[in-house]
Amino acid sequence: MSVSARLAELGIELPAVVPPVAAYIPAKVHGDLVYTSGQLPMVDGALPATGKVGEGEGLVPAADATAYARQSALNAIAAAAAVVGGVDRLTGVLKVTGFVASVPEFTGQPGVINGASGLLGDVFGDAGRHARSAVGVPVLPLDSPIEVEVIFTHA
């Protein structure tokens, strides 16, 4: 099944590529690989939330952050597809690096980044199985709670 057919089956519409907020490009091709820049969970040009992930008042709940990791991965698919001539030219996922801006006592970064990994698995099937890092950091660009970068393979 093609990636576009799988997205349609899942009821997922690929978003527009998020424009860079600094001096970089959203994705770059090298050989049969596509490297994405870190993708924030932008929706229609805005972050759905800002701040640190953790439990308590004023913090971004882990469940919300997991959904934001999913959106970041979807934005990565869009960025990669744009540089290879369409989503159906993407053939798989090699590596995901997920960053979670979190309070020091929060240790659930792997569970949060499962939002990205789950989406990639749903879209690419076995070809979406990947190596991964899930890293807690003190702050991310624009005070985003999540940033995800992906290395894809392409035809």
Backbone as JSON, one array per atom type, in Angstrom:
{
  "sequence": "MSVSARLAELGIELPAVVPPVAAYIPAKVHGDLVYTSGQLPMVDGALPATGKVGEGEGLVPAADATAYARQSALNAIAAAAAVVGGVDRLTGVLKVTGFVASVPEFTGQPGVINGASGLLGDVFGDAGRHARSAVGVPVLPLDSPIEVEVIFTHA",
  "N": [[0.84, -1.17, 0.0], [0.56, 2.23, -0.81], [2.13, 5.14, 0.66], [0.56, 7.44, 0.6], [-1.98, 6.31, 0.27], [-2.19, 4.9, 2.64], [-2.14, 7.02, 4.51], [-4.58, 8.21, 3.8], [-6.33, 6.11, 4.43], [-6.02, 6.11, 7.18], [-7.19, 8.47, 7.73], [-5.72, 10.8, 7.76], [-4.58, 13.96, 6.96], [-1.97, 15.33, 5.17], [-0.04, 17.96, 6.44], [0.77, 21.37, 5.42], [4.17, 22.23, 4.68], [6.05, 23.29, 7.42], [7.27, 26.52, 7.67], [10.72, 27.53, 8.0], [12.01, 28.83, 11.12], [14.34, 30.06, 11.46], [17.76, 30.17, 10.23], [17.83, 27.76, 8.26], [16.91, 24.79, 6.4], [13.84, 22.94, 5.93], [14.15, 20.18, 5.28], [16.61, 17.89, 3.96], [18.06, 16.16, 1.26], [20.24, 13.41, 0.97], [21.87, 11.24, -0.9], [20.13, 8.24, -0.66], [18.74, 9.04, 1.51], [16.71, 11.12, 3.63], [17.0, 13.85, 5.6], [15.41, 15.43, 8.23], [15.04, 18.71, 9.54], [14.74, 19.71, 12.97], [11.43, 19.33, 13.93], [8.74, 21.18, 15.05], [5.61, 20.99, 16.88], [3.8, 22.41, 15.15], [0.66, 23.73, 14.14], [-1.25, 24.93, 11.65], [0.52, 27.13, 11.54], [1.03, 27.82, 14.19], [2.04, 27.09, 17.56], [0.47, 24.55, 19.48], [0.68, 24.55, 22.2], [2.79, 25.81, 24.82], [5.72, 25.57, 26.87], [6.89, 23.56, 29.67], [7.02, 19.99, 29.96], [5.36, 17.97, 32.28], [3.96, 17.02, 35.47], [1.39, 18.76, 37.0], [0.14, 22.03, 37.94], [0.18, 24.48, 35.41], [1.96, 23.16, 33.79], [2.7, 21.2, 30.84], [0.74, 18.48, 30.21], [1.74, 15.02, 30.05], [0.23, 13.39, 28.31], [-0.83, 15.24, 26.49], [1.57, 16.18, 25.42], [2.44, 13.89, 24.13], [0.63, 13.76, 22.0], [1.49, 16.06, 20.71], [4.03, 15.27, 19.92], [3.33, 13.42, 17.99], [2.16, 15.15, 16.09], [4.45, 16.6, 15.42], [5.94, 14.6, 14.14], [4.29, 14.14, 11.95], [4.58, 16.6, 10.69], [7.24, 16.32, 10.01], [7.1, 14.26, 8.11], [5.77, 15.67, 6.09], [7.7, 17.64, 5.46], [9.83, 16.06, 4.52], [8.61, 14.75, 2.35], [8.19, 16.9, 0.65], [10.73, 17.51, -0.36], [11.44, 15.32, -1.86], [9.67, 14.94, -3.89], [7.09, 14.07, -3.31], [4.94, 12.23, -1.05], [4.75, 9.5, -1.55], [7.21, 8.74, -2.4], [8.73, 8.36, -0.21], [10.16, 5.77, 1.61], [10.65, 4.59, 4.05], [11.63, 4.68, 7.58], [14.52, 5.52, 9.32], [15.7, 6.64, 11.67], [14.71, 8.32, 14.63], [14.84, 11.24, 16.5], [13.86, 12.56, 19.43], [12.99, 15.39, 21.3], [12.17, 16.55, 24.49], [11.0, 19.18, 26.21], [11.25, 19.48, 29.5], [10.39, 19.37, 33.0], [12.81, 18.91, 35.65], [12.23, 16.59, 37.22], [10.66, 15.0, 35.63], [10.48, 11.96, 33.94], [9.44, 10.67, 31.78], [10.06, 10.83, 29.05], [10.53, 8.86, 26.93], [7.93, 7.69, 26.64], [6.44, 9.9, 25.82], [7.6, 10.5, 23.32], [6.81, 8.28, 22.01], [4.51, 9.03, 20.73], [5.33, 10.12, 18.29], [6.74, 7.91, 17.21], [4.71, 5.98, 17.1], [2.93, 7.09, 15.2], [4.58, 7.07, 12.9], [4.99, 4.32, 12.61], [2.33, 3.52, 12.16], [1.86, 4.74, 9.68], [3.95, 3.86, 7.95], [4.16, 1.15, 8.39], [5.97, -1.9, 8.77], [8.28, -0.81, 7.64], [8.45, 1.52, 8.97], [9.59, 1.04, 11.4], [12.15, 1.93, 13.64], [15.37, 3.2, 14.77], [15.93, 5.06, 17.81], [16.1, 8.03, 19.83], [15.18, 9.55, 22.87], [15.07, 12.49, 24.43], [15.39, 14.5, 27.29], [15.21, 17.96, 27.75], [16.05, 21.34, 28.83], [14.82, 23.57, 27.54], [13.19, 24.44, 24.46], [13.13, 25.65, 21.01], [11.08, 28.55, 20.61], [9.77, 28.03, 22.95], [8.58, 25.57, 22.71], [7.08, 22.47, 23.69], [7.94, 20.12, 22.53], [10.17, 18.66, 20.14], [10.97, 17.09, 17.12], [13.09, 15.17, 15.11], [13.67, 13.42, 12.03], [15.05, 10.74, 10.19], [14.55, 9.66, 7.04], [14.16, 7.06, 4.52], [14.27, 7.02, 0.94], [12.9, 6.57, -2.38]],
  "CA": [[0.0, 0.0, 0.0], [1.35, 3.46, -0.88], [2.05, 5.98, 1.86], [-0.61, 8.33, 0.48], [-3.17, 5.5, 0.51], [-2.22, 4.61, 4.07], [-2.57, 8.25, 5.17], [-6.02, 8.36, 3.54], [-7.01, 5.08, 5.21], [-5.97, 6.53, 8.57], [-7.89, 9.75, 7.86], [-4.73, 11.83, 8.07], [-4.23, 14.87, 5.88], [-0.61, 15.85, 5.32], [-0.07, 19.42, 6.56], [1.75, 22.14, 4.65], [5.49, 22.26, 5.31], [6.22, 24.41, 8.35], [8.41, 27.33, 7.25], [11.78, 27.65, 9.02], [11.97, 29.99, 12.0], [15.72, 30.57, 11.53], [18.56, 29.94, 9.03], [17.95, 26.35, 7.92], [15.84, 24.3, 5.53], [13.08, 21.91, 6.65], [14.65, 18.82, 5.03], [17.68, 17.81, 2.98], [18.3, 14.83, 0.71], [21.62, 12.98, 0.76], [21.76, 9.87, -1.39], [18.76, 7.72, -0.53], [18.25, 9.45, 2.83], [16.17, 12.47, 3.81], [17.16, 14.31, 6.98], [14.58, 16.6, 8.53], [15.39, 19.57, 10.67], [13.82, 19.5, 14.08], [10.07, 19.77, 13.63], [7.9, 21.5, 16.19], [4.23, 20.54, 16.63], [3.02, 23.52, 14.6], [-0.62, 23.48, 13.48], [-1.67, 26.19, 11.04], [1.47, 28.19, 11.83], [1.14, 28.15, 15.62], [2.21, 25.99, 18.51], [-0.75, 24.31, 20.25], [0.98, 24.8, 23.61], [4.18, 26.11, 25.12], [6.1, 25.28, 28.25], [7.58, 22.32, 30.05], [6.21, 18.8, 30.19], [5.43, 17.46, 33.64], [2.67, 16.9, 36.15], [1.13, 19.87, 37.9], [-0.44, 23.25, 37.38], [1.06, 25.29, 34.57], [2.83, 22.3, 32.98], [2.07, 20.49, 29.73], [0.57, 17.07, 30.59], [2.42, 14.05, 29.18], [-0.69, 12.93, 27.25], [-0.85, 16.3, 25.48], [2.89, 16.19, 24.78], [2.47, 12.74, 23.23], [-0.09, 14.2, 20.8], [2.34, 17.03, 20.03], [5.09, 14.5, 19.26], [2.69, 12.87, 16.79], [2.06, 16.24, 15.13], [5.8, 16.9, 14.96], [6.31, 13.56, 13.18], [3.51, 14.42, 10.74], [5.26, 17.73, 10.05], [8.48, 15.78, 9.43], [6.72, 13.57, 6.86], [5.48, 16.71, 5.09], [8.96, 18.27, 5.05], [10.58, 15.09, 3.73], [7.88, 14.54, 1.1], [8.35, 18.08, -0.2], [12.03, 17.54, -1.03], [11.65, 14.15, -2.72], [8.68, 14.88, -4.94], [5.83, 13.47, -2.88], [4.98, 11.31, 0.08], [4.9, 8.12, -1.98], [8.64, 8.46, -2.63], [9.32, 7.98, 1.08], [10.06, 4.32, 1.71], [10.8, 4.09, 5.41], [12.18, 5.53, 8.63], [15.71, 4.94, 9.94], [16.02, 7.15, 13.01], [13.94, 9.42, 15.2], [15.37, 11.86, 17.71], [12.8, 13.38, 20.03], [13.38, 16.24, 22.42], [11.04, 16.91, 25.33], [11.31, 20.21, 27.21], [10.55, 18.95, 30.67], [10.89, 19.7, 34.33], [13.85, 17.93, 36.0], [11.74, 15.33, 37.8], [9.9, 14.23, 34.64], [11.31, 10.93, 33.3], [8.61, 9.96, 30.82], [10.36, 11.23, 27.67], [10.26, 7.8, 25.95], [6.5, 7.55, 26.42], [5.99, 11.06, 25.05], [8.08, 10.37, 21.94], [6.02, 7.22, 21.39], [3.53, 9.66, 19.85], [5.96, 10.19, 16.97], [7.03, 6.56, 16.74], [3.45, 5.32, 16.77], [2.44, 7.6, 13.93], [5.44, 6.58, 11.82], [4.66, 2.91, 12.45], [1.01, 3.43, 11.53], [1.93, 5.2, 8.29], [4.92, 3.12, 7.14], [4.17, -0.28, 8.7], [7.28, -2.41, 9.19], [9.32, 0.12, 7.18], [8.48, 2.63, 9.92], [10.34, 0.67, 12.61], [13.33, 2.8, 13.58], [16.17, 3.48, 15.95], [15.36, 6.28, 18.39], [16.53, 8.65, 21.08], [14.2, 10.43, 23.5], [15.95, 13.27, 25.28], [14.82, 15.6, 28.06], [16.0, 19.2, 27.65], [15.43, 22.41, 29.63], [14.01, 24.49, 26.75], [13.25, 24.24, 23.01], [12.79, 26.87, 20.29], [9.74, 29.14, 20.77], [9.23, 27.42, 24.17], [7.82, 24.37, 22.35], [7.33, 21.34, 24.58], [8.4, 18.96, 21.77], [10.81, 18.8, 18.83], [11.28, 15.77, 16.59], [13.75, 15.09, 13.8], [13.53, 12.09, 11.48], [15.8, 10.37, 8.99], [13.76, 8.78, 6.18], [14.71, 6.54, 3.27], [13.38, 7.37, -0.18], [13.18, 5.93, -3.67]],
  "C": [[0.89, 1.25, 0.0], [1.17, 4.26, 0.41], [0.83, 6.89, 1.77], [-1.91, 7.55, 0.73], [-3.3, 5.18, 2.0], [-2.66, 5.84, 4.86], [-4.08, 8.44, 5.01], [-6.81, 7.35, 4.37], [-7.07, 5.46, 6.69], [-6.73, 7.84, 8.81], [-6.98, 10.9, 8.19], [-4.45, 12.65, 6.82], [-2.84, 15.44, 6.15], [-0.66, 17.37, 5.41], [0.9, 20.08, 5.57], [3.08, 22.09, 5.41], [5.58, 23.5, 6.19], [7.43, 25.22, 7.9], [9.45, 27.43, 8.36], [11.61, 28.92, 9.86], [13.36, 30.6, 12.18], [16.43, 30.19, 10.23], [18.83, 28.46, 8.79], [16.86, 26.01, 6.92], [15.11, 23.17, 6.25], [13.58, 20.48, 6.46], [15.7, 18.87, 3.94], [17.9, 16.36, 2.57], [19.8, 14.62, 0.6], [21.56, 11.51, 0.36], [20.33, 9.39, -1.31], [18.17, 8.04, 0.84], [17.69, 10.86, 2.78], [16.28, 12.78, 5.3], [16.23, 15.5, 7.2], [15.26, 17.42, 9.61], [14.42, 19.25, 11.79], [12.46, 20.12, 13.77], [9.31, 19.99, 14.93], [6.46, 21.07, 15.88], [3.32, 21.64, 16.1], [1.74, 23.01, 13.93], [-1.1, 24.83, 12.96], [-0.8, 27.36, 11.47], [1.63, 28.57, 13.28], [1.37, 26.9, 16.45], [0.9, 25.8, 19.29], [-0.57, 24.56, 21.74], [2.45, 25.18, 23.73], [4.45, 25.69, 26.55], [6.73, 23.92, 28.41], [6.57, 21.2, 30.29], [6.44, 18.31, 31.62], [4.03, 17.37, 34.21], [2.51, 18.07, 37.1], [0.62, 21.09, 37.16], [0.6, 24.03, 36.58], [2.0, 24.49, 33.7], [2.03, 21.62, 31.88], [1.95, 19.02, 30.14], [1.23, 16.14, 29.57], [1.51, 13.58, 28.04], [-0.79, 13.97, 26.14], [0.46, 16.32, 24.71], [3.03, 15.03, 23.8], [1.76, 13.07, 21.92], [0.75, 15.21, 20.01], [3.52, 16.34, 19.33], [4.56, 13.88, 17.97], [2.6, 13.94, 15.71], [3.43, 16.61, 14.57], [6.26, 15.88, 13.92], [5.55, 13.75, 11.87], [4.13, 15.59, 9.97], [6.56, 17.28, 9.4], [8.18, 15.03, 8.13], [6.48, 14.6, 5.77], [6.76, 17.34, 4.57], [9.76, 17.33, 4.16], [9.93, 14.88, 2.37], [8.11, 15.7, 0.13], [9.68, 18.08, -0.96], [12.29, 16.34, -1.93], [10.59, 14.0, -3.8], [7.41, 14.15, -4.58], [6.0, 12.41, -1.82], [5.2, 9.86, -0.36], [6.34, 7.76, -2.35], [9.37, 8.14, -1.34], [9.09, 6.49, 1.27], [10.21, 3.77, 3.12], [11.44, 5.1, 6.33], [13.38, 4.82, 9.24], [15.87, 5.34, 11.4], [15.12, 8.3, 13.38], [14.7, 9.93, 16.42], [14.29, 12.8, 18.22], [13.32, 14.12, 21.25], [12.13, 16.66, 23.17], [11.52, 17.95, 26.33], [10.53, 19.85, 28.46], [11.18, 19.44, 31.96], [11.86, 18.6, 34.76], [13.34, 16.6, 36.52], [10.94, 14.48, 36.83], [10.84, 13.24, 33.94], [10.56, 10.15, 32.24], [8.87, 10.33, 29.37], [10.12, 10.11, 26.65], [8.78, 7.62, 25.63], [5.94, 8.7, 25.59], [6.38, 10.89, 23.58], [7.45, 9.16, 21.25], [4.92, 7.79, 20.49], [4.05, 9.75, 18.43], [6.18, 8.79, 16.41], [5.77, 5.81, 16.33], [2.89, 5.78, 15.44], [3.27, 7.05, 12.77], [5.21, 5.09, 11.57], [3.31, 2.71, 11.77], [1.08, 3.75, 10.05], [2.8, 4.29, 7.43], [4.93, 1.62, 7.42], [5.55, -0.72, 9.17], [8.42, -1.5, 8.76], [9.41, 1.35, 8.08], [9.16, 2.3, 11.23], [11.71, 1.34, 12.54], [14.12, 2.75, 14.88], [15.69, 4.82, 16.51], [16.11, 6.73, 19.62], [15.41, 9.53, 21.57], [14.93, 11.18, 24.61], [15.18, 14.37, 26.0], [15.77, 16.79, 28.0], [15.3, 20.3, 28.45], [14.53, 23.36, 28.83], [14.22, 24.18, 25.27], [12.86, 25.55, 22.32], [11.31, 27.27, 20.48], [9.03, 28.62, 22.02], [8.32, 26.24, 23.86], [8.09, 23.27, 23.37], [8.01, 20.16, 23.88], [9.14, 19.42, 20.51], [11.23, 17.4, 18.39], [12.01, 15.92, 15.27], [13.76, 13.63, 13.35], [14.49, 11.93, 10.31], [14.97, 9.31, 8.26], [14.62, 8.17, 5.08], [13.74, 6.93, 2.16], [13.83, 6.65, -1.44], [13.57, 6.98, -4.68]]
}
